[in-house]
């Protein structure tokens, strides 16, 4: 069974690029454009990995990550921040709210594929 990844980013180009990168590797990709939509999708589907942006309207990635960690089924699910924010305090806050990894955009496709593979196989 394919590993399921939820990508949460308000930038359609980023969502499309990640989908185009990960889908051919055999991952089942689901997309959400914001926090509320992501939380709804979490109720409907089980995911093996969550990839979150930080800067989004209505609810930023930090708040979304905190809320995800409050859901019993997602306490241990790997969460990766993929964000243009790259300051050390952003990285520290991301890890503090429950993310497993904090990656800065842009990231090379090969590096991202390796990280995803190492994280969920």
C-alpha contacts under 8 A as a table, 3 or more apart, distances in Angstrom:
res1	aa1	res2	aa2	distance
2	X	26	X	6.24
2	X	27	X	5.44
2	X	28	X	5.84
3	X	26	X	7.68
3	X	27	X	5.23
3	X	28	X	5.97
3	X	47	X	7.49
3	X	48	X	5.97
3	X	120	X	7.46
4	X	27	X	5.98
4	X	28	X	4.68
4	X	29	X	6.00
4	X	30	X	7.43
4	X	46	X	7.42
4	X	47	X	4.95
4	X	48	X	5.28
4	X	49	X	6.68
5	X	27	X	6.91
5	X	28	X	6.17
5	X	29	X	5.07
5	X	30	X	6.11
5	X	47	X	5.73
5	X	48	X	5.96
5	X	49	X	4.87
5	X	50	X	5.77
5	X	51	X	7.40
6	X	29	X	6.12
6	X	30	X	4.77
6	X	31	X	5.70
6	X	32	X	7.27
6	X	38	X	7.89
6	X	47	X	6.64
6	X	49	X	6.49
6	X	50	X	4.91
6	X	51	X	6.19
7	X	15	X	6.83
7	X	18	X	7.90
7	X	29	X	7.32
7	X	30	X	6.24
7	X	31	X	4.96
7	X	32	X	6.20
7	X	50	X	6.14
7	X	51	X	4.82
7	X	52	X	6.19
8	X	15	X	7.66
8	X	31	X	6.07
8	X	32	X	4.76
8	X	33	X	5.60
8	X	34	X	6.09
8	X	35	X	7.33
8	X	38	X	6.58
8	X	50	X	7.68
8	X	51	X	6.09
8	X	52	X	4.87
8	X	53	X	6.19
9	X	12	X	7.38
9	X	14	X	7.08
9	X	15	X	6.36
9	X	32	X	6.63
9	X	33	X	5.11
9	X	34	X	6.27
9	X	52	X	6.30
9	X	53	X	5.13
9	X	56	X	7.01
10	X	15	X	7.94
10	X	32	X	7.79
10	X	33	X	4.48
10	X	34	X	5.88
10	X	53	X	7.76
10	X	56	X	5.79
10	X	57	X	7.65
11	X	14	X	5.41
11	X	15	X	6.44
11	X	33	X	7.37
12	X	15	X	5.05
12	X	16	X	6.10
12	X	33	X	7.74
13	X	16	X	5.10
13	X	17	X	6.05
14	X	17	X	5.08
14	X	18	X	6.11
15	X	18	X	5.32
15	X	19	X	6.09
15	X	31	X	6.97
16	X	19	X	5.07
16	X	20	X	6.08
17	X	20	X	5.10
17	X	21	X	6.13
18	X	21	X	5.02
18	X	22	X	5.98
19	X	22	X	5.35
19	X	23	X	5.64
19	X	29	X	6.34
20	X	23	X	5.83
20	X	24	X	7.00
21	X	24	X	6.59
21	X	25	X	7.47
21	X	109	X	7.19
21	X	113	X	7.91
22	X	25	X	5.33
22	X	26	X	7.09
22	X	27	X	5.97
22	X	29	X	7.43
22	X	113	X	7.29
23	X	26	X	5.44
23	X	27	X	5.09
23	X	28	X	6.28
23	X	29	X	6.40
24	X	27	X	7.26
31	X	38	X	7.99
32	X	35	X	7.62
32	X	37	X	5.71
32	X	38	X	5.32
32	X	41	X	7.83
33	X	37	X	6.79
33	X	38	X	7.52
34	X	37	X	5.57
34	X	38	X	6.16
34	X	56	X	6.47
34	X	57	X	7.11
34	X	58	X	7.51
34	X	59	X	7.16
35	X	38	X	4.97
35	X	39	X	6.18
35	X	56	X	7.91
35	X	58	X	7.36
35	X	59	X	5.57
35	X	60	X	7.17
35	X	61	X	7.31
35	X	64	X	5.73
36	X	39	X	5.24
36	X	40	X	6.35
36	X	59	X	7.58
37	X	40	X	5.14
37	X	41	X	6.25
38	X	41	X	5.06
38	X	42	X	6.25
39	X	42	X	5.10
39	X	43	X	6.72
39	X	64	X	7.93
39	X	68	X	7.36
40	X	43	X	5.39
40	X	44	X	6.72
41	X	44	X	5.02
41	X	45	X	6.06
42	X	45	X	5.43
42	X	46	X	6.52
42	X	47	X	7.48
43	X	46	X	7.77
47	X	50	X	7.06
47	X	77	X	7.57
48	X	77	X	6.18
48	X	78	X	7.02
48	X	120	X	6.72
49	X	77	X	6.16
49	X	78	X	5.15
49	X	79	X	6.03
49	X	80	X	7.68
49	X	120	X	7.03
50	X	77	X	7.49
50	X	78	X	6.37
50	X	79	X	4.77
50	X	80	X	6.20
51	X	79	X	5.94
51	X	80	X	4.83
51	X	81	X	5.77
51	X	82	X	6.54
52	X	61	X	6.05
52	X	65	X	7.95
52	X	79	X	7.34
52	X	80	X	6.23
52	X	81	X	4.82
52	X	82	X	5.94
52	X	83	X	7.70
53	X	56	X	7.04
53	X	60	X	7.82
53	X	61	X	5.61
53	X	81	X	5.81
53	X	82	X	5.36
53	X	83	X	5.12
54	X	60	X	5.31
54	X	61	X	3.93
54	X	62	X	6.30
54	X	81	X	7.09
54	X	82	X	7.61
54	X	83	X	5.88
54	X	85	X	7.56
55	X	60	X	5.48
55	X	61	X	6.51
55	X	83	X	7.60
56	X	59	X	6.21
56	X	60	X	5.04
56	X	61	X	6.92
57	X	60	X	6.59
59	X	63	X	6.31
59	X	64	X	6.59
60	X	63	X	5.57
60	X	64	X	6.33
61	X	64	X	4.89
61	X	65	X	5.93
61	X	81	X	7.84
62	X	65	X	5.18
62	X	66	X	6.31
62	X	93	X	7.53
62	X	94	X	6.18
62	X	97	X	6.41
63	X	66	X	5.12
63	X	67	X	6.27
63	X	97	X	7.92
64	X	67	X	5.13
64	X	68	X	6.12
65	X	68	X	5.06
65	X	69	X	6.26
65	X	79	X	7.74
65	X	97	X	6.28
65	X	98	X	6.40
65	X	99	X	6.89
66	X	69	X	5.30
66	X	70	X	6.64
66	X	97	X	5.31
66	X	98	X	6.52
67	X	70	X	5.19
67	X	71	X	6.97
68	X	71	X	5.41
68	X	74	X	6.27
68	X	75	X	7.36
69	X	72	X	7.38
69	X	74	X	5.94
69	X	75	X	4.83
69	X	76	X	7.94
69	X	98	X	6.63
70	X	74	X	7.64
70	X	75	X	6.78
71	X	74	X	5.46
71	X	75	X	6.34
72	X	75	X	5.57
73	X	76	X	7.59
73	X	77	X	7.85
74	X	77	X	4.99
78	X	99	X	7.20
78	X	100	X	5.93
78	X	119	X	7.33
79	X	98	X	7.57
79	X	99	X	4.89
79	X	100	X	5.41
79	X	101	X	6.77
80	X	99	X	5.85
80	X	100	X	5.89
80	X	101	X	4.78
80	X	102	X	5.83
80	X	103	X	7.23
81	X	94	X	7.23
81	X	99	X	6.78
81	X	101	X	6.22
81	X	102	X	4.68
81	X	103	X	5.86
81	X	104	X	7.99
82	X	102	X	6.30
82	X	103	X	4.87
82	X	104	X	5.72
82	X	105	X	6.32
83	X	86	X	7.24
83	X	102	X	7.79
83	X	103	X	6.47
83	X	104	X	5.12
83	X	105	X	5.41
84	X	104	X	5.56
84	X	105	X	4.83
84	X	106	X	7.20
85	X	90	X	6.66
85	X	104	X	6.51
85	X	105	X	7.77
86	X	90	X	6.50
86	X	91	X	6.77
86	X	103	X	7.97
86	X	104	X	5.59
87	X	90	X	5.31
87	X	91	X	6.47
88	X	91	X	5.03
88	X	92	X	6.11
89	X	92	X	5.01
89	X	93	X	6.03
90	X	93	X	5.10
90	X	94	X	6.07
91	X	94	X	5.12
91	X	95	X	6.33
91	X	102	X	5.95
92	X	95	X	5.28
92	X	96	X	6.00
93	X	96	X	4.84
93	X	97	X	6.20
94	X	97	X	5.42
94	X	98	X	6.67
94	X	99	X	5.69
94	X	102	X	6.77
95	X	98	X	5.26
95	X	99	X	4.72
95	X	100	X	6.34
95	X	101	X	6.98
95	X	102	X	7.22
96	X	99	X	7.20
99	X	102	X	7.10
103	X	107	X	7.56
104	X	107	X	6.56
107	X	111	X	6.91
107	X	112	X	6.63
108	X	111	X	5.29
108	X	112	X	6.28
109	X	112	X	5.12
109	X	113	X	6.09
110	X	113	X	5.17
110	X	114	X	6.22
111	X	114	X	5.15
111	X	115	X	6.24
112	X	115	X	5.09
112	X	116	X	6.18
113	X	116	X	5.15
113	X	117	X	6.03
114	X	117	X	5.05
114	X	118	X	5.95
115	X	118	X	5.09
115	X	119	X	5.99
116	X	119	X	5.05
116	X	120	X	6.13
116	X	121	X	7.27
117	X	120	X	5.53
117	X	121	X	4.52
118	X	121	X	5.60
